[in-house]
């Protein structure tokens, strides 16, 4: 049995002999790096496609490769049905009671039989319970259910945030992101919009494009307001009112508002933000298999969510560094309808972009379907690996052959259509044809036994049961009324606000304070909705903004950091002005003018003096020098230092990728070093074997023996007759010489043959010793580059005082919602 627990390879099954209809002993070990050129898996119902894909995801998990898994049917949640102890009671809650009845068994009996079946199946494929435990220890497993609380909920509000700067600077990428977001949103409203003809699509696209290019985020309420007052007067060269009158824009805004207000849509507002990095890794940096179950959604909701998700993945991908190693997987089951050959649904554009560009970033895309006729095979020509199972119709087979031919042509490899046709016709259950452009020829194999219990689609109740322990309350109430806190769910640089139950007393006056021209004031943007029976009150605060330079020659640290400090003010400015301020690297969203009809709280008199702000700027610079620090992490073994704003978990994730690249490179160099040595030993062994066969064995011994025997017989005959003269005759002397010569030949050849055999065995032992040494060194490389062994040390850098540039201290008005009981709640 070959060793399948090797670095960077996925154990998918064994080679299969179509002639004998049996698997061979040769393992199919798939190179993980080949997935950077993507893969597609096609097979009809019952072909074993789901089992193969689950096995591939299990192997990715064991190799610490995270994955985002889109699950339209509910099958892939079976990844959580992995039971390291393989006890019947582990299986019993998940078996099908109806199937047990059909077999005339109780649930307990059927669970026992299932547990035994899984033990035997694993053993037949060289696996055991310890491998299940290794899988569970390697990755975090989570089921997310957008639009539902069955699993871990996801909110899509963050999906209308501005994409990364790398996307905004790429016009083609920016257009794709805007178009896909607009199409997905209109699809959710039931509007099938043409990007070039639909005025709804064009209007929303313009709103998103202008906001995003300015780096501004939009949530659903903000988008609804923008539909009524977009902030621009023309679409192209036509004025806005002629292109899309206010009354019609209001109707579209009302449709979105009704969607937002509907009870069913409220679930879309709850849960974690849709963040790709958080889906791929836990806060501690552990890789995760994130299963996004969307079986409960309508077709329009699925299309909306998948489109938003693919665009988020694109944005995340472009923010990563390039790599030739596999960094993460994006897997989508039943891609039917999302990547069709003729139509252009919102999901098709970002999917095609991922297939074309993701390779450079180490992101592998794997697509699976049982409907091959509904796939865009021109787009799938970017897939380097095809896993093909049993197909339902001849039409399906022809479509698959067309796709394979296109993929081979794109890769510049030869394609034998007749041979491939013959192979496809002979496939059976769990038997697949793998065509990998990185290999010399296609391979037929049988997929291995899955570690996961293949229960089939899980219900919402079963998903809820699996995720019950993971659901926790993420919102907490702070101790004071005006405390700015960081939300763990939003990352290290997001400011959130929690207030006491009573709220902040409203001491509002009707008039806005009159200030000297030299006192600059701004208004923090309102983010919360304003109820109909409530008013808006602005409370004063100090906003300090500065740019800090952190530099340290010994470690190579040299970076600038923007900081914003926000300090709410009550009756007076505290002595330790900036000590209680909340610091953030994110810019505070500001407006030039207050909202109409807003009221203002009292302003301390000292903040009406321009000189006071000069004093506050000096105090801010001193405060930043004494208190602001850049906390970094160092990894001496890889000679890496974390970046500014990079958490320890994110740094470990980056180190993990670099360690994997270094590991792959070291192993490749090791293989190159040993390959010629092993080849030379192999060649020597072949030569020794041939020499051994040519040496005199029985083939020479028998003729020599017969010749010597005849000569000896004649001599003995002369002795028996007593004719000594004949014995000493020249003829018999020649016979004696013959006997001695032939005996010498036989003995010499026997000795040579033995010597050759000993040489062959010595060479074979050298090869074995060399292979053991290679394996030992590969294991050492694995240990040396294990992410768990990468030691980190904390590095704290102080800013250079002479290069702390305070851009200014301004009066910032904070919006609060005033309620009927005289209290006010923050609205920012």
QUICOR-V127096 format. One record per residue. N is the residue number from 0. PSI is psi in whole degrees, -180 to 180 (NA if undefined). BURIAL is 1 if it has 16 or more other C-alpha atoms within 10 Angstrom, else 0. Layout:
# QUICOR-V127096
[[N:PSI:BURIAL] [N:PSI:BURIAL]]
This chain:
# QUICOR-V127096
[[0:130:0] [1:156:0] [2:117:0] [3:-7:1] [4:70:0] [5:162:0] [6:132:1] [7:18:1] [8:146:1] [9:125:1] [10:105:1] [11:-18:1] [12:-152:1] [13:151:1] [14:147:1] [15:132:1] [16:109:0] [17:-26:0] [18:-45:0] [19:-10:0] [20:39:0] [21:148:0] [22:150:1] [23:-178:0] [24:-5:0] [25:121:0] [26:145:1] [27:105:1] [28:110:1] [29:129:1] [30:120:0] [31:-33:1] [32:-23:1] [33:-21:1] [34:-12:1] [35:-19:1] [36:16:1] [37:165:1] [38:156:1] [39:139:1] [40:123:1] [41:134:1] [42:144:1] [43:170:1] [44:131:0] [45:0:0] [46:-14:1] [47:13:1] [48:-44:1] [49:-41:1] [50:-41:1] [51:-44:1] [52:-37:1] [53:-40:1] [54:-41:1] [55:-42:1] [56:-35:1] [57:-44:1] [58:-39:1] [59:-43:1] [60:-45:1] [61:-32:1] [62:13:1] [63:30:1] [64:118:1] [65:161:1] [66:144:1] [67:124:1] [68:113:1] [69:121:1] [70:92:1] [71:-17:1] [72:-27:1] [73:2:1] [74:-35:1] [75:-11:1] [76:-11:1] [77:-16:1] [78:-24:1] [79:-9:1] [80:61:1] [81:120:1] [82:100:1] [83:-29:1] [84:-11:0] [85:43:1] [86:147:0] [87:-37:1] [88:-20:0] [89:-37:1] [90:-29:1] [91:-43:1] [92:-13:0] [93:-4:1] [94:163:1] [95:111:0] [96:-35:1] [97:-37:0] [98:-37:0] [99:-41:1] [100:-40:0] [101:-26:0] [102:11:0] [103:44:0] [104:153:0] [105:168:0] [106:-40:1] [107:-42:1] [108:-43:0] [109:-37:1] [110:-40:1] [111:-45:1] [112:-39:0] [113:-42:1] [114:-43:1] [115:-39:0] [116:-41:0] [117:-37:1] [118:-47:1] [119:-43:0] [120:-42:1] [121:-45:1] [122:-40:0] [123:-24:0] [124:22:1] [125:21:0] [126:167:1] [127:-177:1] [128:-31:1] [129:-32:0] [130:-34:1] [131:-43:1] [132:-38:1] [133:-40:0] [134:-46:1] [135:-32:1] [136:-26:0] [137:-35:1] [138:158:1] [139:142:1] [140:129:1] [141:143:1] [142:120:1] [143:140:1] [144:88:1] [145:138:1] [146:13:1] [147:153:1] [148:12:1] [149:-50:1] [150:-145:1] [151:119:1] [152:152:1] [153:135:1] [154:142:1] [155:4:1] [156:-38:1] [157:-14:1] [158:-17:1] [159:17:1] [160:155:1] [161:136:1] [162:168:1] [163:159:1] [164:-33:0] [165:-37:0] [166:-42:1] [167:-30:1] [168:-13:0] [169:107:0] [170:-42:0] [171:-44:0] [172:-40:1] [173:-44:1] [174:-42:0] [175:-43:1] [176:-43:1] [177:-48:1] [178:-43:1] [179:-40:1] [180:-43:1] [181:-44:1] [182:-44:1] [183:-43:1] [184:-45:1] [185:-33:1] [186:-35:1] [187:-29:1] [188:-2:1] [189:16:0] [190:113:0] [191:98:0] [192:135:1] [193:124:0] [194:-24:1] [195:-16:0] [196:-29:0] [197:123:0] [198:-30:0] [199:-45:1] [200:-42:1] [201:-40:1] [202:-50:1] [203:-38:1] [204:-42:1] [205:-39:1] [206:-48:1] [207:-44:1] [208:-45:1] [209:-42:0] [210:-47:1] [211:-39:1] [212:-25:1] [213:3:0] [214:16:0] [215:144:0] [216:153:1] [217:130:1] [218:180:0] [219:-47:1] [220:-40:1] [221:-37:0] [222:-38:1] [223:-43:1] [224:-38:0] [225:-28:1] [226:-34:1] [227:-40:1] [228:84:0] [229:-23:1] [230:7:0] [231:156:0] [232:-12:0] [233:148:0] [234:108:1] [235:-121:0] [236:2:0] [237:139:0] [238:151:0] [239:-42:1] [240:-34:0] [241:-38:0] [242:-43:0] [243:90:1] [244:155:0] [245:-38:0] [246:-43:0] [247:-36:0] [248:-37:1] [249:-39:1] [250:-42:0] [251:-41:1] [252:-37:1] [253:-36:0] [254:-44:0] [255:-40:1] [256:-41:1] [257:-38:0] [258:-43:0] [259:-35:1] [260:-13:0] [261:142:0] [262:-36:0] [263:-28:0] [264:-12:0] [265:-31:0] [266:-24:1] [267:-17:1] [268:-8:1] [269:157:1] [270:-169:1] [271:152:1] [272:152:1] [273:91:1] [274:117:1] [275:-42:1] [276:-39:1] [277:-27:1] [278:-33:1] [279:-27:1] [280:148:1] [281:167:1] [282:-25:1] [283:-4:0] [284:9:1] [285:134:1] [286:150:1] [287:143:1] [288:104:1] [289:113:1] [290:116:1] [291:95:1] [292:120:1] [293:19:1] [294:-27:1] [295:-8:1] [296:157:1] [297:168:0] [298:-42:0] [299:-40:1] [300:-38:1] [301:-46:1] [302:-42:1] [303:-50:1] [304:-45:1] [305:-41:1] [306:-47:1] [307:-43:1] [308:-47:1] [309:-37:1] [310:-36:1] [311:-41:1] [312:-40:1] [313:-45:1] [314:-43:1] [315:-43:1] [316:-44:1] [317:-14:1] [318:-4:0] [319:159:0] [320:157:0] [321:150:0] [322:153:1] [323:-8:0] [324:160:1] [325:119:1] [326:-43:1] [327:166:1] [328:144:1] [329:112:1] [330:134:1] [331:121:1] [332:150:1] [333:64:1] [334:2:1] [335:126:1] [336:-18:1] [337:-14:1] [338:57:1] [339:163:1] [340:-31:0] [341:-45:0] [342:168:0] [343:74:0] [344:163:1] [345:-28:1] [346:-19:1] [347:-41:1] [348:-57:1] [349:-31:1] [350:-44:1] [351:-39:1] [352:-41:1] [353:-44:1] [354:-30:1] [355:-33:1] [356:-19:1] [357:-24:1] [358:-40:1] [359:-19:1] [360:6:1] [361:17:1] [362:118:1] [363:132:1] [364:127:1] [365:124:1] [366:143:1] [367:145:1] [368:157:1] [369:5:1] [370:77:1] [371:-20:1] [372:-13:1] [373:35:1] [374:144:1] [375:98:1] [376:-19:1] [377:-42:0] [378:-37:1] [379:-3:1] [380:-13:1] [381:-7:1] [382:125:1] [383:-22:1] [384:133:1] [385:123:1] [386:114:1] [387:120:1] [388:-167:1] [389:134:1] [390:155:1] [391:-41:0] [392:164:0] [393:-32:0] [394:-40:0] [395:-43:1] [396:-41:1] [397:-40:0] [398:-40:1] [399:-43:1] [400:-38:1] [401:-44:0] [402:-42:1] [403:-41:1] [404:-40:1] [405:-40:1] [406:-40:1] [407:-40:1] [408:-41:0] [409:-33:0] [410:-8:0] [411:28:0] [412:160:0] [413:157:0] [414:122:1] [415:97:0] [416:-41:0] [417:-44:0] [418:-41:0] [419:-39:1] [420:-45:0] [421:-41:0] [422:-44:1] [423:-33:1] [424:-19:0] [425:8:1] [426:146:1] [427:-163:1] [428:130:0] [429:15:1] [430:128:1] [431:151:1] [432:122:1] [433:120:1] [434:108:1] [435:120:1] [436:-14:1] [437:-6:0] [438:164:0] [439:-28:0] [440:159:0] [441:157:1] [442:135:1] [443:130:1] [444:162:1] [445:130:1] [446:147:1] [447:170:1] [448:131:1] [449:144:1] [450:-31:1] [451:146:1] [452:117:1] [453:80:1] [454:-27:1] [455:-175:1] [456:135:1] [457:146:1] [458:168:0] [459:-36:1] [460:-40:0] [461:-39:1] [462:-43:1] [463:-39:1] [464:-41:0] [465:-34:1] [466:8:1] [467:-42:0] [468:-15:0] [469:-15:0] [470:115:0] [471:157:0] [472:125:0] [473:-15:0] [474:128:0] [475:159:0] [476:129:0] [477:169:0] [478:-34:0] [479:166:0] [480:-22:1] [481:30:1] [482:125:1] [483:126:1] [484:158:0] [485:134:1] [486:126:1] [487:-30:0] [488:-17:0] [489:0:0] [490:176:0] [491:-15:0] [492:19:0] [493:124:0] [494:127:1] [495:163:0] [496:135:1] [497:145:1] [498:159:1] [499:165:0] [500:-36:0] [501:-21:0] [502:-171:1] [503:131:1] [504:140:0] [505:112:1] [506:59:0] [507:145:1] [508:163:0] [509:-25:0] [510:147:0] [511:133:0] [512:144:0] [513:123:0] [514:153:0] [515:154:0] [516:-28:0] [517:-11:0] [518:113:1] [519:130:0] [520:146:1] [521:169:1] [522:121:1] [523:135:1] [524:140:1] [525:134:1] [526:-22:0] [527:152:0] [528:146:0] [529:111:0] [530:158:0] [531:-31:0] [532:18:0] [533:161:0] [534:172:1] [535:130:1] [536:130:1] [537:131:1] [538:145:1] [539:152:1] [540:161:1] [541:132:1] [542:115:1] [543:136:1] [544:136:1] [545:164:1] [546:126:1] [547:143:1] [548:118:1] [549:123:1] [550:138:1] [551:110:0] [552:-37:0] [553:-30:0] [554:-5:0] [555:14:0] [556:127:1] [557:97:0] [558:155:0] [559:147:0] [560:127:0] [561:135:0] [562:147:1] [563:134:1] [564:127:1] [565:123:1] [566:105:1] [567:142:1] [568:135:1] [569:-101:0] [570:-28:0] [571:165:0] [572:124:1] [573:156:0] [574:-51:0] [575:77:0] [576:-55:0] [577:-1:1] [578:-29:0] [579:7:0] [580:152:1] [581:127:1] [582:138:1] [583:149:1] [584:-13:1] [585:143:0] [586:143:0] [587:134:1] [588:124:0] [589:153:0] [590:154:0] [591:-26:0] [592:150:0] [593:166:1] [594:149:0] [595:147:0] [596:11:0] [597:153:1] [598:168:1] [599:139:1] [600:165:1] [601:144:1] [602:127:1] [603:140:0] [604:-35:0] [605:-23:0] [606:6:1] [607:-3:1] [608:123:0] [609:-36:0] [610:-28:0] [611:-33:0] [612:-30:1] [613:-42:0] [614:-42:0] [615:-33:1] [616:-41:1] [617:-43:0] [618:-35:0] [619:-43:1] [620:-42:1] [621:-41:0] [622:-44:0] [623:-39:1] [624:-39:1] [625:-27:0] [626:-25:0] [627:129:1] [628:148:0] [629:112:1] [630:120:1] [631:174:1] [632:141:1] [633:142:1] [634:102:1] [635:-35:0] [636:-33:0] [637:2:0] [638:49:0] [639:148:1] [640:140:1] [641:161:1] [642:162:1] [643:131:1] [644:-3:0] [645:123:0] [646:165:1] [647:-40:1] [648:-44:0] [649:-37:1] [650:-42:1] [651:-37:1] [652:-44:1] [653:-41:1] [654:-37:1] [655:-41:1] [656:-42:1] [657:-38:1] [658:-38:1] [659:-41:1] [660:-43:1] [661:-38:1] [662:-47:1] [663:-41:1] [664:-43:0] [665:-41:1] [666:-40:1] [667:-42:0] [668:-39:0] [669:-42:0] [670:-41:0] [671:-35:0] [672:-42:0] [673:-23:0] [674:-50:0] [675:-33:0] [676:-46:0] [677:-37:1] [678:-40:0] [679:-42:0] [680:-39:1] [681:-42:0] [682:-42:0] [683:-41:1] [684:-40:1] [685:-41:0] [686:-43:0] [687:-36:1] [688:-42:1] [689:-40:0] [690:-38:0] [691:-39:1] [692:-31:0] [693:-22:0] [694:157:1] [695:115:1] [696:-136:1] [697:-25:0] [698:-32:0] [699:-29:0] [700:-42:1] [701:-50:0] [702:-40:0] [703:-39:1] [704:-42:0] [705:-43:0] [706:-48:0] [707:-37:1] [708:-41:0] [709:-42:0] [710:-42:1] [711:-36:1] [712:-40:0] [713:-37:1] [714:-45:1] [715:-37:0] [716:-41:0] [717:-40:1] [718:-40:0] [719:-33:0] [720:-6:0] [721:20:0] [722:84:0] [723:-31:0] [724:-41:0] [725:-36:1] [726:-41:1] [727:7:0] [728:159:0] [729:-31:0] [730:-48:0] [731:-31:1] [732:-38:0] [733:-36:0] [734:-42:1] [735:-41:1] [736:-40:0] [737:-45:1] [738:-47:1] [739:-39:0] [740:-45:0] [741:-37:1] [742:-41:0] [743:-39:0] [744:-47:0] [745:-46:1] [746:-40:0] [747:-44:0] [748:-36:1] [749:-42:1] [750:-42:0] [751:-42:1] [752:-42:1] [753:-40:0] [754:-40:0] [755:-43:1] [756:-43:1] [757:-37:0] [758:-41:1] [759:-45:1] [760:-36:0] [761:-41:0] [762:-42:1] [763:-40:1] [764:-38:0] [765:-43:0] [766:-44:1] [767:-45:0] [768:-39:0] [769:-40:1] [770:-39:0] [771:-41:0] [772:-40:0] [773:-46:1] [774:-42:0] [775:-42:0] [776:-35:0] [777:-40:1] [778:-37:0] [779:-40:0] [780:-43:1] [781:-43:1] [782:-42:0] [783:-35:0] [784:17:1] [785:129:0] [786:-30:1] [787:-22:0] [788:4:0] [789:108:1] [790:136:0] [791:142:1] [792:145:0] [793:139:0] [794:120:0] [795:124:0] [796:132:0] [797:144:1] [798:154:1] [799:121:0] [800:-37:0] [801:-13:0] [802:34:0] [803:107:1] [804:104:0] [805:115:1] [806:-16:0] [807:161:1] [808:124:1] [809:162:1] [810:118:1] [811:126:1] [812:126:1] [813:127:1] [814:132:1] [815:145:1] [816:118:1] [817:122:1] [818:172:1] [819:-23:0] [820:12:0] [821:3:0] [822:165:1] [823:146:1] [824:142:1] [825:143:1] [826:24:1] [827:NA:1]]
